[in-house]
Amino acid sequence: MAIVVLLLWAVTAFAGFRLLFTSGIGRAQSAQTPVQAPEPVTVPATAGEVPATAGEVPSKRDIKRAERARYDTPELVRSRKQSAGGLREAVEFTHPACAIIGLAFWLGYTLVHNRALAWIAFGLAAVTACIGLAWFFSNRKNSLFSPRLIAIHGGGAAFTFLLAALTALTARG
């Protein structure tokens, strides 16, 4: 039964990655915020020139950075100005990360049949499910989730969770 759970977990992960890349979460978030043009940057022609607005000479590093900043997209400029402590970014990382780590523990259980590995994998599956549900309910209005992929991913995750629990309960030392 461990192999069945492993294969089901892999199919669920594939559906999840497909859902992640086709859901439009990033496009929906960028569509809500108005696009602003990047701020103009004045770059001196050579490092020895003194800028007209400041009394100090910029370093070569500042000049190169300003030259590269001319080509930044508005989304990149906006993302640099926003704080990095957003909950959405944390959930987008932790849900797949916990799922992959849990899958690795379940693979370990499948190979060596150590009961502790099964329970660790089951615990990670529970955490992953909770994070995934929170992620789904917080983004369901802002994204273009495919109902078919949601059904495959959610149903596969629920079935994987139940089979992992049954396997861990019946596992021998």
C-alpha positions as CSV (number, residue, x, y, z in Angstrom):
1,M,0.0,0.0,0.0
2,A,3.0,2.3,0.5
3,I,3.7,2.2,-3.2
4,V,0.1,3.2,-4.0
5,V,0.3,6.1,-1.6
6,L,3.7,7.2,-3.2
7,L,2.3,7.1,-6.7
8,L,-0.9,8.9,-5.6
9,W,1.2,11.5,-3.8
10,A,3.3,12.0,-7.0
11,V,0.1,12.4,-9.2
12,T,-1.3,14.9,-6.7
13,A,2.0,16.9,-6.7
14,F,2.0,16.9,-10.5
15,A,-1.6,18.3,-10.5
16,G,-0.5,20.9,-7.9
17,F,2.4,22.1,-9.9
18,R,0.2,22.3,-13.0
19,L,-2.4,24.2,-11.0
20,L,0.3,26.5,-9.7
21,F,1.6,27.4,-13.2
22,T,-1.8,27.8,-14.8
23,S,-3.9,29.4,-12.1
24,G,-3.0,33.0,-12.9
25,I,-2.3,34.0,-9.3
26,G,0.6,36.2,-10.3
27,R,-1.4,37.7,-13.2
28,A,-4.4,38.4,-10.9
29,Q,-2.3,40.1,-8.3
30,S,-0.5,42.3,-10.8
31,A,-3.8,43.2,-12.5
32,Q,-5.2,44.6,-9.2
33,T,-2.4,47.0,-8.6
34,P,-2.1,49.9,-11.1
35,V,1.1,49.9,-13.2
36,Q,3.3,52.8,-12.5
37,A,6.1,53.9,-14.7
38,P,9.6,53.6,-13.2
39,E,11.2,56.7,-11.9
40,P,13.6,58.3,-14.4
41,V,17.2,57.9,-13.6
42,T,19.9,60.4,-14.5
43,V,23.2,58.7,-15.4
44,P,26.4,60.7,-16.0
45,A,28.2,59.8,-19.2
46,T,31.5,59.1,-17.4
47,A,32.4,58.4,-13.8
48,G,34.3,61.7,-13.5
49,E,31.3,63.9,-14.2
50,V,29.6,65.6,-11.3
51,P,25.8,65.2,-11.4
52,A,23.9,68.5,-11.7
53,T,21.6,67.8,-8.8
54,A,24.0,66.5,-6.2
55,G,27.3,67.8,-4.9
56,E,29.1,64.4,-4.8
57,V,30.5,62.2,-7.5
58,P,28.7,58.8,-7.8
59,S,30.8,55.7,-7.6
60,K,31.3,53.4,-10.6
61,R,29.0,50.9,-8.8
62,D,26.2,53.5,-8.6
63,I,26.6,54.4,-12.2
64,K,26.3,50.7,-13.3
65,R,23.3,50.1,-11.1
66,A,21.6,53.2,-12.5
67,E,22.3,52.1,-16.1
68,R,20.8,48.7,-15.4
69,A,17.8,50.3,-13.6
70,R,16.8,52.0,-16.9
71,Y,15.6,48.6,-18.2
72,D,13.6,47.5,-15.2
73,T,10.0,46.7,-15.8
74,P,7.3,48.4,-13.7
75,E,6.6,45.1,-11.9
76,L,10.2,44.8,-10.9
77,V,10.4,48.3,-9.6
78,R,7.2,47.8,-7.6
79,S,8.3,44.5,-6.2
80,R,11.5,46.1,-5.0
81,K,9.6,48.7,-3.1
82,Q,7.1,46.3,-1.5
83,S,7.9,44.6,1.8
84,A,9.1,41.0,1.6
85,G,7.1,39.9,4.6
86,G,3.9,39.0,2.8
87,L,1.8,36.0,3.9
88,R,1.0,35.1,0.3
89,E,4.6,34.6,-0.6
90,A,5.2,32.5,2.5
91,V,2.2,30.2,1.7
92,E,3.3,29.9,-2.0
93,F,6.6,28.6,-0.7
94,T,5.6,26.5,2.3
95,H,2.8,24.5,0.7
96,P,4.9,22.9,-2.1
97,A,8.0,22.7,0.1
98,C,6.1,20.7,2.8
99,A,4.6,18.5,0.2
100,I,7.9,17.7,-1.4
101,I,9.6,17.0,1.9
102,G,6.6,14.8,3.0
103,L,6.9,13.0,-0.3
104,A,10.6,12.4,0.4
105,F,9.8,11.0,3.8
106,W,7.2,8.7,2.3
107,L,9.7,7.5,-0.2
108,G,12.0,6.7,2.7
109,Y,9.2,4.8,4.4
110,T,8.5,2.9,1.2
111,L,12.1,1.9,0.9
112,V,12.9,1.0,4.5
113,H,9.5,0.5,6.2
114,N,10.4,2.6,9.3
115,R,7.2,3.5,11.1
116,A,8.6,6.9,12.3
117,L,9.1,7.9,8.6
118,A,5.5,7.1,7.9
119,W,4.3,9.3,10.8
120,I,6.6,12.2,9.8
121,A,5.3,12.0,6.3
122,F,1.7,11.9,7.5
123,G,2.3,14.9,9.7
124,L,3.8,16.8,6.8
125,A,0.8,15.8,4.7
126,A,-1.5,17.3,7.4
127,V,0.4,20.5,7.5
128,T,0.5,20.7,3.7
129,A,-3.3,20.2,3.5
130,C,-4.0,22.9,6.0
131,I,-1.7,25.4,4.3
132,G,-3.2,24.4,0.9
133,L,-6.7,25.0,2.1
134,A,-5.8,28.4,3.5
135,W,-4.1,29.2,0.2
136,F,-7.1,28.2,-1.8
137,F,-9.6,30.1,0.2
138,S,-7.5,33.2,0.3
139,N,-7.0,33.2,-3.5
140,R,-10.2,31.8,-4.9
141,K,-11.5,35.2,-5.9
142,N,-8.2,36.6,-7.2
143,S,-7.2,33.8,-9.5
144,L,-8.3,31.7,-12.4
145,F,-8.3,28.2,-10.8
146,S,-9.3,25.4,-13.2
147,P,-12.1,23.5,-11.5
148,R,-10.9,20.2,-13.0
149,L,-7.4,20.7,-11.6
150,I,-8.8,21.7,-8.3
151,A,-10.8,18.5,-8.2
152,I,-7.9,16.4,-9.2
153,H,-5.5,18.0,-6.8
154,G,-7.9,18.3,-3.8
155,G,-9.3,14.8,-4.3
156,G,-5.9,13.3,-4.8
157,A,-4.6,15.0,-1.7
158,A,-7.6,13.9,0.4
159,F,-7.2,10.3,-0.8
160,T,-3.5,10.4,-0.2
161,F,-4.0,11.7,3.3
162,L,-6.5,8.9,4.2
163,L,-4.3,6.2,2.7
164,A,-1.2,7.5,4.4
165,A,-3.0,7.6,7.7
166,L,-4.2,4.0,7.2
167,T,-0.7,2.9,6.2
168,A,0.9,4.6,9.1
169,L,-1.6,3.0,11.5
170,T,-1.0,-0.4,10.2
171,A,2.8,-0.1,9.8
172,R,5.0,-2.5,11.8
173,G,7.9,-1.3,13.8
